[in-house]
């Protein structure tokens, strides 16, 4: 799947401080250059804020920064992340959608904090924003804030006791299905991928069902995919003629993912995605 040659590898799933990552776009680019990558994709949750900074930092270096985004979607209570690549980060319709999602995330954060306060936990939105900064507010930020105020010992404990699904301070997300997420990505000229199907989908049949909603490809390579899963998903993608993507899903300090450059695909897969996107947009 990968070739250990500088410039021939791509990490197409990376988060920055524009969402729940701990590294700024400039730092992400620096790390990618140090590892000799040919391309990366900045795919923040419900945000395109890090793309411009990343692209500007990579200018003249030979490193390609692909504009991306990651959207959450649901089928019932089951969550599926959809990654968009080669999006237009200045598309007004996309920006309206992302603003709505971010505003809902912040509103949801406020409701979680209210529930925590009612449970006797002293925490404020300022505590959470001190963690998230300019990024999109999410439960990982609340969890980290809970650690900082001394309410729990670890972020894992925060989810287990307070903010995990079904716990006392849990607040449901705004939900769209994978098909709607793909529509949003396609509307801006992007290509839609089912992220980390090896850990989010229960079977090949479920993957096929989700793909039938209008997605274009799957991530075969991911930090939490085993070698056997990578091989199987690669065979599945080939048999179904789906596009292939993948990457580290890097979030930075505190994450369980591999480092940038340790989970990659060959840039030829990126060229396949690019060619598909060019053909698709030429017909729009």
N, C-alpha and C positions, 0 to 999 in steps of 0.2 A: 504493500500500500504506500510505503514511503521510501524515498531514496535519500540517504544521508549525504547529500551534497548541498553546500551553501547555495542559496538562491533558488533551489528547486523545490522548496517546501513552503507550505502555506498553513497558517493557523487561522481558520475562518470563524472562530467563536471566542471573542474576547470582550470582557467588561472593563469599564473605567469608572472614575469617580462621577461620571455623568449619570450613573445609576447606582448599583450596589458594589462596584469595584473599589479597591483601595488605592489603585495606582492611577495617576493622571494620564491623559492620552499621550503626553510627551514622554512619560516614563515607559509606557507600553511600547512606544515606537523605539525608544532606546534599547529596551530589552530585546525586541525583535531584531534590531540591527546587530546587537552583540551575538545573537544566536545565528546570524547569517540567513535569516528567512527571506524568501522572495516576496511574500505577501502576507498581510494580516487583514482581518475584518473586525472592525469595531462594532459590536452588536449589543449595545446597552438595552436594558429593559425600558421600553416605552420612552426612549430618549434618543435623539440624534445629536445631542449637544457636544459630544466628544469627537465627532467626525472631522470637523473643520480643524480643530487643534491638532489632531493626529495627522491629517493630511499635510498641514503646513509644516509640522515637525519632520515629516518624511521627505519633503520636497528636496529633490536633488540627490537623494541618497540611493536611489534604485529600489527602495522598498515601496511596494504598492499598498495603499490603504484602501480597502474596499468599504464603501458605505453600507452599513447594515443596521439592523434593529432586531430586537427579540420581543415578541408579543405573547402574552399568556392567553390560552384558550381552554375551553372546557367542553367535555361531553358528560353531562350530569355533574357528578362531583369529582370526576377524574380530570386532572389538569394535563395539558399538552402545550409545550412551548413551540412556537413557530418562529423560525429565524428568516428574516428577509435579507437578501444580498443584492447589491447593485441597485439599491433604492436611490431616489432623489431626495436628499435630506432637506431640500428647500421647497418641496411640494406642499402647497398650502393645505390641501385636503388631509395629507398625512399629518402635518403639524397640528391641525385641528383635532384629529383623533388622538394624537399623543398628548396634547394638552389636556384633553378630557380624561385620559387614563391617569396622567400624573395628578390632576386635581382630585380625582377619585381616590387615588392612593393616599394623598395627604389627608383627605376627609376620613378615609378609613383609619389612618394612623391616629387621628384625633379621637375617633370612636373607641379604638383599642385603648388609648391612654385613659379615657373616661372610665372604661370598665376596670382598668388596672387601679385607678384611684379609688373606685368604689370597693375594690378588694383590699384597700389599705396600702397599696403600693404607691409611694411618693415618686412620681415621675411626671415630667411635663413635655410638651411639644418641643420646647427649647432644648431639652436633653436629647431628644431624637434628632432634631435638626443639627445639633452639634456633631452628630455622627454622620448624618447623610450629606451635610454641606449643601451644595447646589444640586445634588443628585436626586433622583426620583425616590420618594419615601417608600420603604417596604418593611415587611416584618423583620428581616435581618437587621435593619437599623434599630428597630424597637428592641430587639433581643440584645444587641450590643449596648444600647443605652441602659437596659435593665442591669447588665453586668456592671456598667460604670457607676450606677447609683447604688450598687450593692444589694440589689433585690435578689439576684441569683449569682451563682458562681461561674456559670458558663452560658453561652448562647444556646447550647443544646438544652440545658435545663430550663431556659426561658420558654422554649417551645413546648417542652414536656409538661411544665407546670401551668403556664399562663396563655400563650398565644398560638399554640399548635391547633390544628383542626379539632373542633369539639371541646377545646379547653375553655376555662371561664372567661378569658378576655379575647376570645376569637371573634373576628368580624369577617363575614364572607366577602369575597372579591366581586367586583363587577365582572360578569361573564359574557364572553363571546365564544362561538364555536370555531374550530380550526378553519372551516370554510370562510367565515367572515374575516378571520385574521389574514388568510391568503388573499382575499379580495382587497383588503387595505394595502397589502404589500404590492399586489399586482397593479393597483391603481396608480402607484407612483413609479411604475416601470420595473419593479423589483421581481426577484425570483424567490419563491417560498419553499422552505425546507422544514420537515419535521425534525425537531431537535432531539438528540439522544433517545431514539426509540428503544434502544436496548434496556433502558431503565424506566421509561414512561409507558410503553405499550406492553400488553400481556401476551401478545401472539402476533404471528405474521398476518393473520386474518384481521386483527385490529389495525395493524399498520396499513394494510390494503384499504380498509374502510375509511381511514382518515385521509389517505392519499387521494381517494376518490372524491373528496370534498374540494379538490382543485389545487392541491399542492403539486410542486414540481420535482421534489427530491427529498432525500433523507440524509441525516448525518450518520455515516457508517463508523467514522472515527470519533471517539469522545473519551475524555479522561476516565470515565466510569464504565466504559465498554471493555469487556475482556477480549483477549485475542480471538477466542472462538466466536464471540458476538460480532466482532469486526468482520471476520471471514464470512459468517452467515449473512450479515446485513449487506455485505458487498455482493454476494451471490444473488440475494433477493433483489437488490437494486438493478443488477445487470439483467436478471430474468424479466423484470417488470419495465425495463428501460427507463428507470428513474435517474435523475441527476444525483451526483454524490458530492457531499460536502463533509466537513468535520473540523474539529479543533479541540483546544484544551478546555474551553468554557472557563477561562482564567478569570478569577475575581481578585486575586492578590492575597495579602496577609490575612490569615485566619481561614482561608478557603481550604477545601479538601482536594482541590484540583491540582493537576500537574502544572509546572511552570510553562510559560510561553515557549514554544519551540520543542516541547517534549511530547506533544500529541499533535501530529500534523498530517496533511495529505499532500500528494504531489501536485505541483502547480498545473499539471495537465488537466486535473479535475476542475481547477479554477477556470482554465481556458474553455472547457466544455460549458461551464455555467455562463461565462461571458458571451460565448457564441450563441447560446440559447437565448440569452437576454437581448442581444442585438437583433436576432431574428424576430423575437416576440415583439419588441418595441417598434420594429419597422412595419409591423402589420397593424399597429394601434392607430 
